[in-house]
Amino acid sequence: MHMLNHPDLGKAMTLSRSGLRDNHRRSLARFLLWVTGLSLMVFATLQLFSGYPWVSAVEFVFGGLAFVGVARINHTPHFERWVYGYLFTLFSFFIVIMLLPDASMAAFVWVLMMPVLAYLLLGRREGLLLSVPFMLLGCAVYVAFLSGIEGLSTADFVIDFLNMVLCSSLMQVFMYMYEARREEAELRLIEVAQTDALTGLANRGSFQFTLTRTIAESERSKAAFALVMMDIDHFKMINDTHGHEAGDYVLQEIGKCLQERLRVTDFVGRLGGEEFGLILRDVQPEAAYELIEELRRRIASRKLRLGDSDMAVTASFGMAHWPEDGRQADNLFSVADQHLYRVKRAGRNQVASSFNAQASQAKDAAAGGED
């Protein structure tokens, strides 16, 4: 079963191809468009006075488009298309500048900027796929540029070419490694923030996010699910009698038991203290009740080793069903909590839900009719 879901940051990382989150990528893209627009306007003016009116016209046009991007990039639903369009055009423009008859050697410095921009805005895989072809093309143009320099010796040609290849290759490697390590570190921080440190289950925030998402998915698919609240019975007595280390051990063992029994599609989290939450997806009330009843029996029959003796631990369950008991998270939590409270008052180590309450009522009514 799924041990962890990453709300907020996790969702952003899933949707984003880069180590940066979506809002950061948009901010970076907006800044780059500002810089690009201003730079193109300056270069366009200089190109006009340098006798390249066609280059100047192209730079003015793309400078204007860059400013349009500044106004729209934070809100467009087609952000990836904007990024690809911007980078492809920018890299192509770098190549054009290098191909100009009077191009200086300084123009080839822009080749080294390609992986930096591509990796930050597109991530490792897409950044690699986009930047490498343009860098190879840039190196080929550089070879042609060096070949056109009169009086350049073969040794100097090879040295200059190898410098470009080495710097380009190192930039690719450094950016790839940087993006990989940064993404791993951020994912680790997200995992720590969304995981209960003691049991390894999802924590309360992650569980609530998953419940909200499950409700949204069920609204679309009309697939029923159950929310289950579970308490370990007499947990305070365990802590008082055997100590907090024993209590932690019990929580860990119960967490393992929940993971072992539940299905791949189900979700479990520790909500705090001795309280756990379970989400049983795509299940009808009767099947959900049977699954939790079997889980209750499994927990009750499990012997936990505390010191020199074995101890049996029981748990109580309160269950709410979507949509019968409510369509919102608050309603489902309230119903499940009410059933859990009813179980505790009835002696604990039981499962209670609207389904079995109705079944009991029907059974009692049938028995009364027979009398």
N, C-alpha and C positions, 0 to 999 in steps of 0.2 A: 504494500500500500504506500501511498505517498506520505513520506515523513514530513515534508516541509514545503510550504508555499511561501513566496517572498512578496508580501504586499508592498505597495508603493515602490520602493527601490527595486525590489525583485521584478515587479511588472515592468518598470522602466528599462531594466537591463534586458529583459526578454524581448521587448519591442525594439530596443536599440541595437544596432549592429556594432556600435563602437563601445569602447570602455567608458566613454562619456554618456551621461544620461541625456535624454532628448532635449530638455530645456537648455542644458549646457551646450549641446551641439548647435542648437538654434542661435544661442548668444554668440558662439564662435563664428558661425556662418554670417551672422549680421555684421559683426565686426570686420570680417574679411571682405564682405561686400562694400562696406564703407571705405576701407583702405583701397580696395580695387577701384572703386568709382573715382575717388579723389586722385589716385595715382594715374589712372587712364586719362583723366582730364588734363593733368600736368604733362604727361607724355604726349598726348595728342597735340597740345600746343607746341611742344618742342619739335615734334615730327613735322608739323606744318611749316615751321621756320627752317627745318633741315632739308626741305625739298621732297618730302614724302607725303603728299596730300592724301593719297589713298589710304595709307596707314593711319594718318591722322583722323580721317573720316571713320574708319573702322573703330578706332579707339574711342572716339566721341560716342558712337552708337552703343558700344558695349559698356562704356562708362555710365551712360544713361540707363541701360538695363540693370546695371549693378545697383543704382539708386532705387530703381523700382523694386528690386529684390530686398533692399533694406526695409522698405515699407511693408512688404508682404511676408517675409520669411518667418516671422514669429507666429503667424496665424494660418499659414497655408497647410491644408491637409496633405499636400503633395510634396512634403519636405525632401524626401529622397530624390525625387525627380529634379528639384531645384539644385540639390547638391551635385548630382551627376552632371546636370547641364552646366553648372558653374565650373566644376573642376575640368570637365572635358574641354570647355571653351578656353579656360585659363591656360591649361597645359598646351593646347593647340596654339594659343597666342604666344606662349614662350617659344615654341618651335619656330613660328613665323619670325619672331624677333631675331632668333639665332641665324635664320636664313638670309637676313638682309645683307646686301653687299658690303655695307660699312659696319657690320656688327662687330662689337668689341668682345674681347675674351671675357669681360665681366658679365656679359649677357648669359653665359653658360652656367653661372652660379645658380640660376633659377631651376636648373635640373635637380639640384639638391633639395629644393623646397617641395618638389612633387610628392615624395613619400610622407613628409611631415603633414601636409594638408590632407592627403588622401587617407592616411591612417587615422587622424584625429576625427575626420568627418564621416568616414565610412567603416572604420574598424579594420581588423587585421586582414580578413579574407578579401573583402571588396577593395580595400586600400591597396593590397598587393596586386590584385588583378588589374586595377586601373593605372597604377603608377609605373609598374615595370615596363609595359610597352612604350610609354612616353619617355621613360629614362633611357631605354635602349635606342629609341629614335634620336633622343638628344645626344647620346654618345656618338651615334653615326654622323650626325650633323657636325659634331665637334671634330671628328676625323676629317671630314671634308674641309672644315675651317682650317685645321692645322696643315692640311695638304696645300692650301692656297697661300700659306705664308712663305715668301721667298727667303732663301738662305737658311731655313730651318733644317738642322742636321737630323739624320735618322735617329741618333741617340736622343736628341731633344724632343723629337716627335714622339718616340716611344715613352719617354719619361712623362711628357705632358698628358699623353693618352692614358697611361697607367694611373696617373694621379686622379684623373676623372673617373676611371672605372673603379679604383679602390675607394674613393670617397663616396661614390654612388652606392656601391655594394655595402659599405659600412653603414651608410645612412639607412638603407633598407633593413639591415640586420638590427641596428639599434632601435628603430621605430617598431619593428615587429616584436622584439623582446620587451620593449617598454610597454607597448599596448597589452601584451600577454600578461605580464606581471601586474600591471595596474588593474586589469579586469579580474584576475584571480584574487587580488587583495580586496577589491571592492565586493566581490561575490562572497568572500569569506566574512567580511564585516556584516554584510546583509544576513548571512546565515546565522552569525552570532546574535544579531539583533532580533531575529525572528524565531530563535530556538530556545527552548527551556534547557538551561545548562545541566540540570540534574538528570532528566530522563531522555534528553535528545529529541523529544517530541516538539511539535509546534507550540509556541507560547500563546497566550490569550489573544494578543493582537493579530497574529497570523491566523488563528482559528476564526476570529470574528470576520476577518477579511475573506477567508475561504467560504464561510457561511454566506456572506453577502453575495459573493460571486456565484455560489451554488444556487441561490435563490434566483438570480438573474438568468442563469442558464436554464433553470427549470421553468421559468416564465416563458422562455422561448420554445423549449422542447416539450413542455407539459409533462415532464417525467417527475414522478413523486420521489420524495426523499424523507429521511427521518433525522431529527436532531435528538441526541441522547445526552443527558447530563448524568454523570456517575460520581458517587462519593465512596471512598473507602470507609467501611464501618468501623467505629470506635478507634479512629486513627490517633486521637489525642491520647488515648489510653496506651497505645503502642509507644508513643514518644515518651510518656511519663514513666512507663514501666521499664522499657528497654533502652531508652535514650534516643537522641535525634539521629545518630548514625544508623540505628536500626530502622527508624522511620524513613530515612533516605533510601535505605536498601529496599524497603517494602515498595516505595514509590517507583523505584527503578524496575523491580520485578513485575509490578502490575503493568507498567508501561510496556515491557517486553511481551507480556501476555496479550495485551490489546493488539500489538503489532502482529503477533503470530496468528491471531484468529481472524482479524478483519480482512476484507477483500481488497484487491488492488485499487478499486475505485473509491474505497472508503477513506475517511480522513479522521485523524485523532490528534488531540492536543491536550496539554495540561493547562487548565484555566487558573490554577492557583491552589496552594495548599494540597489537600487530598482530593481536589475536584478535577475531573477530566471531562472533556467533551468529545463526542463522536458524531460524525456526519455519515450516514448510510445513504449513498446515492442510488437512484433508480431502483427503489424497493417499495413494495406495498406494505401496509401496516402489519398484516399477518406475518409476512416473511421477516419483517424487521423485528417484530416481537420474538419470533422463534430464534433469530440470530443472537439477540441480546440475552435471551434466556439461556441459550447454550453457553454464551460467554460468561454469564453469571455463575453457572455451574462449574465451568472450567476454573474460574478464579477461586471458588470455594473449595475445590478439590486440590488446589495447588498447595503444596507444603513448602513453607519458607524456612530456611535454616537460620535461626537466630541463636548464636552462641552454641550451646550443646544440645539444643532442643529444636524440634520442628513446630511451626506455628501455622495455623490455618487463618486466612484472612478472607473476609467477605466484602461484598460491595453492593450498593443500592443504586438502582437506575430509574430515571424518569425520562419519558420519551414523548416527543411531539412530532406530528406528521404534517408535512407540507402537501397540499394546501388546506387540509381539513382543519388543522388547529391554528392556522394563520398563514398569511403570505409574507409577513415581514419578520426580520430577525428578532425584534423585541417581543413580538407576540409568541414566537416559537420558544424563545428562552423562558418566557413567563410560564407557558404551559408545561414545558419540561420540568421547570423548577417546582411548580405546584405538584406534579406527579411524584417528583423526588421527595418532597416534603411529606406527601401522603404515605410513601413507602417507609420513611423513617418513623413516622408515628405508628405504623402498623407492625413494627418489629424489625425492619431492615432486611437485607439480603433478599430483595425481591425486585421485580421489574414492574413498573406501572406506566400505562399509557391510556389514551382515550380508547384505543382498540380493546385492550383486555378489560377495561372498566365496563365498556358496553357489553362485552361477552359475559362478564360476571353478572351484570344486571339481567341479561337475557336468560342466563342459567338459573338465577334466583327466581325470576318470574315464572319460568317453566316448572321449577320445583314447587312453587306456590300453587300453580294451576293443578298439578298432580294431587297435592294435598286436598 
